[in-house]
């Protein structure tokens, strides 16, 4: 796999993880969100 393809793949993985994290935080409430920051 070329470097460009690897970078794009990692970017997609990171976006997916970020979306999941935001979803978990929003469903868990402000208390958890503050602790993470």
mmCIF file of the N, C-alpha and C atoms, coordinates in Angstrom:
data_MODEL
# 
_entry.id   MODEL 
# 
loop_
_atom_site.group_PDB 
_atom_site.id 
_atom_site.type_symbol 
_atom_site.label_atom_id 
_atom_site.label_alt_id 
_atom_site.label_comp_id 
_atom_site.label_asym_id 
_atom_site.label_entity_id 
_atom_site.label_seq_id 
_atom_site.pdbx_PDB_ins_code 
_atom_site.Cartn_x 
_atom_site.Cartn_y 
_atom_site.Cartn_z 
_atom_site.occupancy 
_atom_site.B_iso_or_equiv 
_atom_site.pdbx_formal_charge 
_atom_site.auth_seq_id 
_atom_site.auth_comp_id 
_atom_site.auth_asym_id 
_atom_site.auth_atom_id 
_atom_site.pdbx_PDB_model_num 
ATOM 1   N N  . UNK A 1 1  ? 0.856   -1.200 0.000  1.00 0.00 ? 1  UNK A N  1 
ATOM 2   C CA . UNK A 1 1  ? 0.000   0.000  0.000  1.00 0.00 ? 1  UNK A CA 1 
ATOM 3   C C  . UNK A 1 1  ? 0.887   1.243  0.000  1.00 0.00 ? 1  UNK A C  1 
ATOM 4   N N  . UNK A 1 2  ? 0.530   2.214  -0.828 1.00 0.00 ? 2  UNK A N  1 
ATOM 5   C CA . UNK A 1 2  ? 1.326   3.432  -0.901 1.00 0.00 ? 2  UNK A CA 1 
ATOM 6   C C  . UNK A 1 2  ? 1.102   4.297  0.327  1.00 0.00 ? 2  UNK A C  1 
ATOM 7   N N  . UNK A 1 3  ? 2.008   5.232  0.525  1.00 0.00 ? 3  UNK A N  1 
ATOM 8   C CA . UNK A 1 3  ? 1.911   6.118  1.687  1.00 0.00 ? 3  UNK A CA 1 
ATOM 9   C C  . UNK A 1 3  ? 0.614   6.925  1.659  1.00 0.00 ? 3  UNK A C  1 
ATOM 10  N N  . UNK A 1 4  ? 0.223   7.402  0.476  1.00 0.00 ? 4  UNK A N  1 
ATOM 11  C CA . UNK A 1 4  ? -1.008  8.189  0.362  1.00 0.00 ? 4  UNK A CA 1 
ATOM 12  C C  . UNK A 1 4  ? -2.228  7.375  0.778  1.00 0.00 ? 4  UNK A C  1 
ATOM 13  N N  . UNK A 1 5  ? -2.287  6.134  0.324  1.00 0.00 ? 5  UNK A N  1 
ATOM 14  C CA . UNK A 1 5  ? -3.422  5.279  0.687  1.00 0.00 ? 5  UNK A CA 1 
ATOM 15  C C  . UNK A 1 5  ? -3.454  5.005  2.182  1.00 0.00 ? 5  UNK A C  1 
ATOM 16  N N  . UNK A 1 6  ? -2.277  4.806  2.772  1.00 0.00 ? 6  UNK A N  1 
ATOM 17  C CA . UNK A 1 6  ? -2.200  4.568  4.212  1.00 0.00 ? 6  UNK A CA 1 
ATOM 18  C C  . UNK A 1 6  ? -2.681  5.788  4.975  1.00 0.00 ? 6  UNK A C  1 
ATOM 19  N N  . UNK A 1 7  ? -2.260  6.965  4.541  1.00 0.00 ? 7  UNK A N  1 
ATOM 20  C CA . UNK A 1 7  ? -2.669  8.206  5.197  1.00 0.00 ? 7  UNK A CA 1 
ATOM 21  C C  . UNK A 1 7  ? -4.176  8.392  5.120  1.00 0.00 ? 7  UNK A C  1 
ATOM 22  N N  . UNK A 1 8  ? -4.740  8.156  3.951  1.00 0.00 ? 8  UNK A N  1 
ATOM 23  C CA . UNK A 1 8  ? -6.190  8.284  3.787  1.00 0.00 ? 8  UNK A CA 1 
ATOM 24  C C  . UNK A 1 8  ? -6.928  7.280  4.667  1.00 0.00 ? 8  UNK A C  1 
ATOM 25  N N  . UNK A 1 9  ? -6.415  6.073  4.746  1.00 0.00 ? 9  UNK A N  1 
ATOM 26  C CA . UNK A 1 9  ? -7.038  5.042  5.580  1.00 0.00 ? 9  UNK A CA 1 
ATOM 27  C C  . UNK A 1 9  ? -7.007  5.450  7.050  1.00 0.00 ? 9  UNK A C  1 
ATOM 28  N N  . UNK A 1 10 ? -5.862  5.919  7.513  1.00 0.00 ? 10 UNK A N  1 
ATOM 29  C CA . UNK A 1 10 ? -5.741  6.343  8.906  1.00 0.00 ? 10 UNK A CA 1 
ATOM 30  C C  . UNK A 1 10 ? -6.647  7.526  9.197  1.00 0.00 ? 10 UNK A C  1 
ATOM 31  N N  . UNK A 1 11 ? -6.755  8.433  8.238  1.00 0.00 ? 11 UNK A N  1 
ATOM 32  C CA . UNK A 1 11 ? -7.629  9.595  8.399  1.00 0.00 ? 11 UNK A CA 1 
ATOM 33  C C  . UNK A 1 11 ? -9.085  9.152  8.562  1.00 0.00 ? 11 UNK A C  1 
ATOM 34  N N  . UNK A 1 12 ? -9.494  8.193  7.756  1.00 0.00 ? 12 UNK A N  1 
ATOM 35  C CA . UNK A 1 12 ? -10.858 7.674  7.844  1.00 0.00 ? 12 UNK A CA 1 
ATOM 36  C C  . UNK A 1 12 ? -11.089 6.974  9.184  1.00 0.00 ? 12 UNK A C  1 
ATOM 37  N N  . UNK A 1 13 ? -10.104 6.207  9.634  1.00 0.00 ? 13 UNK A N  1 
ATOM 38  C CA . UNK A 1 13 ? -10.202 5.532  10.928 1.00 0.00 ? 13 UNK A CA 1 
ATOM 39  C C  . UNK A 1 13 ? -10.316 6.547  12.056 1.00 0.00 ? 13 UNK A C  1 
ATOM 40  N N  . UNK A 1 14 ? -9.504  7.587  12.000 1.00 0.00 ? 14 UNK A N  1 
ATOM 41  C CA . UNK A 1 14 ? -9.521  8.620  13.033 1.00 0.00 ? 14 UNK A CA 1 
ATOM 42  C C  . UNK A 1 14 ? -10.859 9.335  13.077 1.00 0.00 ? 14 UNK A C  1 
ATOM 43  N N  . UNK A 1 15 ? -11.410 9.640  11.905 1.00 0.00 ? 15 UNK A N  1 
ATOM 44  C CA . UNK A 1 15 ? -12.715 10.307 11.860 1.00 0.00 ? 15 UNK A CA 1 
ATOM 45  C C  . UNK A 1 15 ? -13.790 9.410  12.471 1.00 0.00 ? 15 UNK A C  1 
ATOM 46  N N  . UNK A 1 16 ? -13.721 8.130  12.164 1.00 0.00 ? 16 UNK A N  1 
ATOM 47  C CA . UNK A 1 16 ? -14.691 7.185  12.714 1.00 0.00 ? 16 UNK A CA 1 
ATOM 48  C C  . UNK A 1 16 ? -14.598 7.117  14.232 1.00 0.00 ? 16 UNK A C  1 
ATOM 49  N N  . UNK A 1 17 ? -13.376 7.044  14.742 1.00 0.00 ? 17 UNK A N  1 
ATOM 50  C CA . UNK A 1 17 ? -13.176 7.000  16.189 1.00 0.00 ? 17 UNK A CA 1 
ATOM 51  C C  . UNK A 1 17 ? -13.631 8.286  16.849 1.00 0.00 ? 17 UNK A C  1 
ATOM 52  N N  . UNK A 1 18 ? -13.350 9.418  16.212 1.00 0.00 ? 18 UNK A N  1 
ATOM 53  C CA . UNK A 1 18 ? -13.765 10.711 16.756 1.00 0.00 ? 18 UNK A CA 1 
ATOM 54  C C  . UNK A 1 18 ? -15.278 10.810 16.821 1.00 0.00 ? 18 UNK A C  1 
ATOM 55  N N  . UNK A 1 19 ? -15.944 10.395 15.746 1.00 0.00 ? 19 UNK A N  1 
ATOM 56  C CA . UNK A 1 19 ? -17.411 10.412 15.723 1.00 0.00 ? 19 UNK A CA 1 
ATOM 57  C C  . UNK A 1 19 ? -17.984 9.540  16.842 1.00 0.00 ? 19 UNK A C  1 
ATOM 58  N N  . UNK A 1 20 ? -17.389 8.374  17.033 1.00 0.00 ? 20 UNK A N  1 
ATOM 59  C CA . UNK A 1 20 ? -17.846 7.468  18.087 1.00 0.00 ? 20 UNK A CA 1 
ATOM 60  C C  . UNK A 1 20 ? -17.638 8.084  19.459 1.00 0.00 ? 20 UNK A C  1 
ATOM 61  N N  . UNK A 1 21 ? -16.466 8.677  19.672 1.00 0.00 ? 21 UNK A N  1 
ATOM 62  C CA . UNK A 1 21 ? -16.166 9.302  20.958 1.00 0.00 ? 21 UNK A CA 1 
ATOM 63  C C  . UNK A 1 21 ? -17.135 10.432 21.262 1.00 0.00 ? 21 UNK A C  1 
ATOM 64  N N  . UNK A 1 22 ? -17.399 11.273 20.270 1.00 0.00 ? 22 UNK A N  1 
ATOM 65  C CA . UNK A 1 22 ? -18.336 12.381 20.466 1.00 0.00 ? 22 UNK A CA 1 
ATOM 66  C C  . UNK A 1 22 ? -19.729 11.860 20.808 1.00 0.00 ? 22 UNK A C  1 
ATOM 67  N N  . UNK A 1 23 ? -20.124 10.780 20.156 1.00 0.00 ? 23 UNK A N  1 
ATOM 68  C CA . UNK A 1 23 ? -21.437 10.188 20.416 1.00 0.00 ? 23 UNK A CA 1 
ATOM 69  C C  . UNK A 1 23 ? -21.525 9.665  21.851 1.00 0.00 ? 23 UNK A C  1 
ATOM 70  N N  . UNK A 1 24 ? -20.474 8.996  22.296 1.00 0.00 ? 24 UNK A N  1 
ATOM 71  C CA . UNK A 1 24 ? -20.438 8.469  23.662 1.00 0.00 ? 24 UNK A CA 1 
ATOM 72  C C  . UNK A 1 24 ? -20.464 9.606  24.677 1.00 0.00 ? 24 UNK A C  1 
ATOM 73  N N  . UNK A 1 25 ? -19.669 10.631 24.432 1.00 0.00 ? 25 UNK A N  1 
ATOM 74  C CA . UNK A 1 25 ? -19.625 11.765 25.360 1.00 0.00 ? 25 UNK A CA 1 
ATOM 75  C C  . UNK A 1 25 ? -20.969 12.464 25.453 1.00 0.00 ? 25 UNK A C  1 
ATOM 76  N N  . UNK A 1 26 ? -21.602 12.694 24.321 1.00 0.00 ? 26 UNK A N  1 
ATOM 77  C CA . UNK A 1 26 ? -22.884 13.401 24.324 1.00 0.00 ? 26 UNK A CA 1 
ATOM 78  C C  . UNK A 1 26 ? -23.965 12.575 25.014 1.00 0.00 ? 26 UNK A C  1 
ATOM 79  N N  . UNK A 1 27 ? -23.899 11.264 24.890 1.00 0.00 ? 27 UNK A N  1 
ATOM 80  C CA . UNK A 1 27 ? -24.901 10.411 25.535 1.00 0.00 ? 27 UNK A CA 1 
ATOM 81  C C  . UNK A 1 27 ? -24.597 10.197 27.017 1.00 0.00 ? 27 UNK A C  1 
ATOM 82  N N  . UNK A 1 28 ? -23.343 10.416 27.407 1.00 0.00 ? 28 UNK A N  1 
ATOM 83  C CA . UNK A 1 28 ? -22.955 10.231 28.805 1.00 0.00 ? 28 UNK A CA 1 
ATOM 84  C C  . UNK A 1 28 ? -23.192 11.483 29.639 1.00 0.00 ? 28 UNK A C  1 
ATOM 85  N N  . UNK A 1 29 ? -23.300 12.618 28.994 1.00 0.00 ? 29 UNK A N  1 
ATOM 86  C CA . UNK A 1 29 ? -23.589 13.858 29.709 1.00 0.00 ? 29 UNK A CA 1 
ATOM 87  C C  . UNK A 1 29 ? -22.366 14.718 29.939 1.00 0.00 ? 29 UNK A C  1 
ATOM 88  N N  . UNK A 1 30 ? -22.620 15.941 30.420 1.00 0.00 ? 30 UNK A N  1 
ATOM 89  C CA . UNK A 1 30 ? -21.580 16.947 30.625 1.00 0.00 ? 30 UNK A CA 1 
ATOM 90  C C  . UNK A 1 30 ? -20.533 16.539 31.655 1.00 0.00 ? 30 UNK A C  1 
ATOM 91  N N  . UNK A 1 31 ? -20.918 15.799 32.658 1.00 0.00 ? 31 UNK A N  1 
ATOM 92  C CA . UNK A 1 31 ? -19.995 15.420 33.727 1.00 0.00 ? 31 UNK A CA 1 
ATOM 93  C C  . UNK A 1 31 ? -18.767 14.688 33.171 1.00 0.00 ? 31 UNK A C  1 
ATOM 94  N N  . UNK A 1 32 ? -19.012 13.730 32.303 1.00 0.00 ? 32 UNK A N  1 
ATOM 95  C CA . UNK A 1 32 ? -17.922 12.971 31.699 1.00 0.00 ? 32 UNK A CA 1 
ATOM 96  C C  . UNK A 1 32 ? -17.115 13.860 30.760 1.00 0.00 ? 32 UNK A C  1 
ATOM 97  N N  . UNK A 1 33 ? -17.797 14.705 30.009 1.00 0.00 ? 33 UNK A N  1 
ATOM 98  C CA . UNK A 1 33 ? -17.134 15.580 29.050 1.00 0.00 ? 33 UNK A CA 1 
ATOM 99  C C  . UNK A 1 33 ? -16.119 16.488 29.743 1.00 0.00 ? 33 UNK A C  1 
ATOM 100 N N  . UNK A 1 34 ? -16.490 17.053 30.874 1.00 0.00 ? 34 UNK A N  1 
ATOM 101 C CA . UNK A 1 34 ? -15.582 17.928 31.623 1.00 0.00 ? 34 UNK A CA 1 
ATOM 102 C C  . UNK A 1 34 ? -14.367 17.164 32.118 1.00 0.00 ? 34 UNK A C  1 
ATOM 103 N N  . UNK A 1 35 ? -14.550 15.942 32.575 1.00 0.00 ? 35 UNK A N  1 
ATOM 104 C CA . UNK A 1 35 ? -13.445 15.143 33.088 1.00 0.00 ? 35 UNK A CA 1 
ATOM 105 C C  . UNK A 1 35 ? -12.422 14.852 31.984 1.00 0.00 ? 35 UNK A C  1 
ATOM 106 N N  . UNK A 1 36 ? -12.886 14.644 30.764 1.00 0.00 ? 36 UNK A N  1 
ATOM 107 C CA . UNK A 1 36 ? -12.004 14.344 29.639 1.00 0.00 ? 36 UNK A CA 1 
ATOM 108 C C  . UNK A 1 36 ? -11.145 15.548 29.275 1.00 0.00 ? 36 UNK A C  1 
ATOM 109 N N  . UNK A 1 37 ? -11.716 16.737 29.315 1.00 0.00 ? 37 UNK A N  1 
ATOM 110 C CA . UNK A 1 37 ? -10.970 17.949 28.981 1.00 0.00 ? 37 UNK A CA 1 
ATOM 111 C C  . UNK A 1 37 ? -9.963  18.254 30.009 1.00 0.00 ? 37 UNK A C  1 
# 
